[in-house]
Amino acid sequence: MKTLFETTMTNTGGRDGAAYSLDNIFYLDVAKPQALGGSATTATNPEQLLAAGYSACFNSALELVPEAGKVEIEKSEVIATVAWIGDKDNGGVKLAVKLVVDIIGIDEELKKEYVEKAHQYCPYSKAIKESVDMETSVL
């Protein structure tokens, strides 16, 4: 397959370091969350980055689905929550994601249909479908 887009990020210092792009347009300090033993800080963490990326990607897919069906929506919003949960397979941890989706301007059944179609289209949904516990709710 032909590559349509790619980007590269570098991390130094793991959860107590920095994440940045090769062109230095993107630079964020990264820190361990307090809930995982870190200090109070304004730095981000990998789970926040995943939640930000997933919510943006899913919402873009969600906007394309009605458009393809020639249905107009007023607005859509996706809230992504990323959590660590226990992994009973190996006693470690794994990721869980909850998406709360709202689409203003269409009925409830159409909302549910479009959320399911967006899951089929969204690259993040495709990437994590076999390895991350996933829950979706529609407002």
GUKOLLUM-394637 format. One record per residue (C-alpha): x, y, z. Coordinates in steps of 0.02 Angstrom, whole numbers, padded with zeros to 5 digits, always signed. Each point is the difference from the previous one (the first is absolute). Last residue first. Layout:
% residues N
XYZ;...
//
This chain:
% residues 139
-01266+00549+01207;+00078-00154-00079;+00107-00121+00098;+00152-00098-00055;+00105-00125+00095;+00164-00078-00055;+00120-00117+00089;+00161+00017-00100;+00094-00135-00097;-00104-00063-00146;-00089+00161-00046;+00150+00113+00031;+00062+00038-00176;-00171-00004-00084;-00073+00122+00124;+00150+00115-00023;-00016-00008-00190;-00184+00054+00009;-00109-00077-00137;-00086-00148+00084;-00017+00097+00162;-00075+00146-00098;-00131-00120-00069;-00048-00052+00176;-00011+00181+00057;-00103+00041-00154;-00128-00136+00036;-00015+00051+00182;-00028+00182-00047;-00127-00051-00134;-00100-00093+00132;+00005+00147+00120;-00062+00133-00123;+00109+00130-00088;+00049+00182+00031;+00131-00013+00135;+00116-00149+00002;+00066-00049+00170;+00127-00136+00034;+00072-00066+00162;+00149-00110-00040;+00071-00113+00136;+00172-00075-00023;+00086-00138+00099;+00187-00028+00002;+00096-00145+00074;+00082-00042+00165;+00101-00145+00067;-00057-00165+00075;+00032-00092-00164;-00170-00048-00071;-00096+00087+00141;+00053+00170-00065;-00048+00131+00129;-00063+00165-00068;+00087+00158-00054;-00119+00131-00064;-00030+00107-00154;-00153+00111-00005;-00052+00070-00168;-00134+00135-00015;-00066+00018-00177;-00103+00148-00057;-00104+00026-00157;-00084+00154-00069;-00148+00056-00104;-00017-00156-00105;-00041-00007-00185;-00039-00165-00084;+00066-00030-00176;+00040-00181+00042;+00185+00032-00028;-00016+00156+00107;-00080-00102+00138;+00153-00115+00005;+00134+00134-00024;-00039+00095+00161;+00013-00158+00106;+00166-00043-00080;+00065+00172+00051;-00072-00026+00174;+00089-00167+00013;+00167+00078-00049;-00017+00146+00121;-00058-00110+00146;+00138-00126-00036;+00138+00129-00007;-00050+00089+00159;-00031-00162+00096;+00167-00072-00060;+00092+00158+00054;-00088-00001+00168;+00052-00182+00024;+00181+00040-00045;+00014+00132+00136;-00006+00189+00000;+00101+00123+00102;-00091+00124+00112;+00069-00082+00156;-00047-00077+00168;+00128-00136+00030;-00004-00178-00066;-00049-00159+00090;-00122-00075-00123;-00150+00102+00058;+00113+00154-00003;+00021-00024-00188;+00176-00038-00064;+00069+00146-00098;+00023+00051-00181;+00057+00171-00058;-00070+00040-00169;+00079+00056-00164;-00085+00005-00170;+00066+00116-00136;+00175-00064+00038;+00024-00066-00179;+00045-00173+00067;-00154+00001+00110;+00011+00002+00189;-00040-00098+00157;+00086+00045+00162;+00059-00081+00160;-00069-00079+00158;-00114-00132-00077;+00141-00059-00114;+00154+00110+00013;+00017+00043-00183;-00143-00023-00120;+00006+00026-00189;-00146+00023-00117;-00015-00042-00185;-00140+00039-00119;-00076-00090-00146;-00127+00035-00134;-00078-00086-00151;+00121-00147-00007;-00037-00105-00154;-00054-00177+00035;
//
